[in-house]
Amino acid sequence: SFPEGLKEIQIEAFSNCISLKEVKLPKTLQKIGGSSFGESGLESVNIPASLDEVIETAYSTIVNEATFASYPGPFWKCESLKNVHIDDGVTEIIPHLFTKTTGLEKVILPEGVKKIGCDSFMGCSSLDEVDFPDSLTEIDMNAFAGDISLKKFELPKNLQKLGEYAFECIGIEEIEIPASLKEAEGDNFLNYYETPNGKASIAHGPFYRCKNLKKVSFEKSLYEIPDFLFAGAFGLEEIEFNGNIKNIGKNSFSGCIKLKEIEFADTVESIGSEAFMGCIDLEKISFKNPDSVLGSYVFKDCFALKDVTLPQNIKEVSYGSF
């Protein structure tokens, strides 16, 4: 155990201590070094509320189904560390805290946690269970990227923001988006997907490269799908609109290369630019609302599209929509 009053544990301080099984971190600890307990025999650890920084060390490469570069977390490659205790009073899981803690299987975040920082659980390849508290409002960039065993979870009802690549390459198969979600970070610094018909442009969002994500749905009281939300979700086959959605954000489904058919709810009034760009297998779309406005390049690079149903006197079809 460590004495109360200790404020910092340096980089690699207990790295490769294979006989070290249990650690109780003091309530005064403020900084912890990258790989400070890396590749140790640690089985149990607590995270105190005082902890506010991971001291970064050199970049390392994470290889699962994809390649990522990140700073090693304090518990880097701790194969025996299956779960962790987050102390009461913790409001943020700080960036890089559990990056590539490869033994970690279960995370229960206590009520009061409001934010999960960037790269915080990135590359936790054994993680298959996460319990989010209702207090959580933000999941930052790369937070769970590369967690290929993470196949099922529920997003909290007060979540407001998802960072770019937050769930990249995870094993999730189906998800419902809560009505509270207002922002999904992404970018249209475009990648290209090679097809027999040419290169298809795609953007990136929180669920980028999720090959197992087949179906998405939306809480009934959600009225707007944020920009970039499912951009580059390669496995997506089915979108279940809730009957209340009015606006579909720009690039929100760009690069969903397995989508084949979309029937838009009659409540949909606007579809943002490039919303379905690069959906290369999309064959059929149907609109019902004559007040719909289609933004520019909505269906750009949808090479398979051959069946389009539009209402008479549709309000606006912008330049390059198709």
NULUMVO-914626 format. One record per residue (C-alpha): x, y, z. Coordinates in steps of 0.05 Angstrom, whole numbers, padded with zeros to 5 digits, always signed. Layout:
% NULUMVO-914626
XYZ...
***
This chain:
% NULUMVO-914626
+00000+00000+00000+00021+00072-00011+00022+00126+00043-00029+00181+00043+00006+00244+00020+00036+00211-00041+00019+00255-00102+00056+00223-00160+00077+00155-00186+00127+00160-00242+00131+00127-00311+00146+00051-00307+00155+00055-00232+00129-00016-00220+00131-00041-00292+00141-00117-00299+00132-00130-00225+00098-00196-00239+00089-00215-00165+00051-00150-00150-00022-00171-00144-00059-00116-00107-00050-00041-00101-00089+00011-00061-00075+00079-00089-00077+00136-00038-00132+00189-00037-00078+00243-00048-00051+00215-00113-00055+00266-00170-00009+00239-00225+00007+00169-00249+00057+00151-00302+00046+00114-00367+00061+00039-00357+00074+00052-00283+00045-00016-00269+00053-00041-00340+00058-00117-00351+00054-00129-00276+00015-00184-00242-00036-00135-00216-00105-00164-00202-00138-00109-00162-00133-00033-00161-00175+00027-00141-00178+00095-00175-00181+00153-00126-00221+00217-00139-00157+00259-00132-00125+00230-00195-00125+00280-00252-00068+00264-00299-00032+00207-00334+00040+00225-00347+00050+00208-00420+00107+00166-00447+00126+00146-00517+00073+00126-00568+00061+00052-00576+00022+00013-00628-00041-00025-00613-00060-00080-00662-00128-00114-00660-00171-00112-00722-00140-00045-00735-00077-00007-00717-00078+00051-00668-00024+00095-00638-00031+00117-00566+00006+00131-00503+00011+00069-00458-00036+00073-00398-00012+00060-00327-00039-00011-00330-00012-00027-00399-00017-00102-00415-00038-00122-00345-00067-00189-00365-00092-00208-00295-00128-00143-00281-00200-00164-00296-00239-00107-00263-00225-00043-00227-00257-00003-00171-00272+00070-00185-00277+00108-00120-00337+00151-00102-00325+00224-00121-00293+00209-00188-00325+00255-00241-00280+00240-00301-00243+00179-00325-00180+00215-00346-00148+00207-00414-00105+00144-00425-00121+00116-00356-00135+00044-00380-00105+00046-00450-00091-00026-00470-00106-00057-00403-00113-00122-00441-00139-00164-00383-00196-00117-00365-00263-00151-00374-00314-00110-00336-00322-00036-00319-00376-00008-00273-00374+00067-00270-00405+00098-00208-00458+00151-00209-00425+00219-00212-00378+00204-00270-00394+00257-00323-00340+00246-00375-00297+00189-00403-00233+00219-00430-00198+00206-00496-00163+00138-00504-00185+00119-00434-00205+00047-00450-00173+00043-00519-00147-00026-00539-00179-00063-00480-00188-00125-00523-00220-00168-00468-00270-00116-00445-00340-00144-00455-00383-00108-00404-00390-00034-00389-00442-00003-00343-00451+00071-00356-00482+00116-00301-00539+00163-00317-00493+00221-00297-00449+00209-00358-00456+00265-00410-00393+00257-00454-00352+00201-00483-00289+00230-00515-00247+00212-00576-00222+00140-00581-00249+00124-00512-00265+00051-00529-00231+00045-00597-00208-00025-00614-00247-00060-00558-00267-00119-00603-00300-00159-00547-00349-00103-00529-00413-00128-00563-00470-00101-00521-00483-00041-00477-00534+00014-00466-00516+00087-00475-00537+00129-00414-00601+00170-00418-00566+00237-00407-00509+00228-00457-00499+00292-00498-00434+00283-00536-00395+00228-00571-00324+00239-00593-00296+00219-00661-00275+00146-00662-00304+00136-00592-00326+00065-00609-00283+00052-00670-00275-00022-00688-00313-00048-00627-00355-00111-00630-00423-00078-00619-00480-00110-00660-00540-00065-00645-00550+00001-00609-00604+00052-00591-00587+00126-00590-00616+00165-00530-00657+00228-00542-00607+00268-00502-00551+00262-00554-00536+00330-00586-00467+00323-00617-00425+00270-00650-00355+00291-00671-00328+00270-00738-00293+00296-00800-00301+00293-00874-00226+00293-00886-00244+00238-00934-00219+00168-00940-00237+00127-01001-00267+00058-01008-00248+00021-01071-00306-00008-01111-00312-00038-01181-00347+00027-01200-00293+00073-01173-00272+00104-01108-00327+00120-01058-00317+00178-01010-00330+00165-00936-00326+00206-00872-00310+00185-00800-00352+00186-00737-00358+00153-00668-00374+00084-00696-00323+00085-00753-00303+00015-00778-00354-00022-00734-00361-00082-00780-00409-00120-00734-00458-00063-00722-00519-00085-00762-00577-00045-00734-00587+00023-00703-00650+00054-00672-00668+00119-00638-00706+00135-00575-00776+00160-00592-00765+00231-00566-00703+00243-00609-00718+00291-00666-00650+00302-00698-00594+00255-00717-00528+00290-00704-00476+00302-00758-00426+00245-00768-00461+00198-00719-00453+00134-00759-00404+00158-00812-00362+00099-00834-00402+00046-00795-00383-00007-00846-00429-00062-00821-00494-00023-00816-00551-00056-00853-00614-00029-00820-00636+00039-00795-00699+00040-00752-00726+00110-00752-00770+00127-00692-00827+00163-00728-00808+00230-00698-00742+00247-00730-00745+00312-00769-00672+00325-00787-00616+00279-00809-00548+00312-00800-00493+00319-00851-00448+00258-00862-00489+00221-00810-00489+00155-00849-00433+00168-00899-00394+00105-00917-00446+00055-00890-00426+00007-00945-00475-00049-00927-00539-00007-00929-00585-00031-00985-00652+00002-00973-00679+00062-00934-00751+00083-00923-00752+00151-00892-00805+00166-00840-00857+00216-00863-00833+00263-00807-00765+00274-00840-00760+00346-00864-00686+00354-00880-00626+00312-00897-00558+00345-00890-00504+00347-00942-00467+00282-00956-00511+00245-00906-00508+00180-00945-00447+00193-00987-00408+00130-01004-00464+00080-00987-00441+00037-01045-00493-00019-01037-00553+00027-01029-00604+00007-01082-00671+00035-01060-00695+00098-01024-00765+00124-01011-00788+00192-00986-00859+00208-00962-00856+00280-00938-00867+00332-00994-00835+00384-00948-00769+00347-00949-00705+00385-00965-00646+00345-00991-00578+00376-00981-00521+00375-01030-00486+00309-01048-00532+00270-01001-00525+00207-01044-00458+00220-01077-00421+00156-01096-00481+00112-01083-00464+00072-01145-00518+00018-01137-00577+00066-01129-00630+00050-01181-00698+00058-01146-00716+00127-01120-00786+00147-01098-00798+00221-01086-00864+00255-01069-00894+00302-01120-00875+00374-01109-00818+00357-01061-00795+00422-01030-00721+00422-01050-00669+00377-01081-00602+00411-01076-00543+00412-01124-00512+00344-01132-00560+00309-01085-00556+00247-01129
***
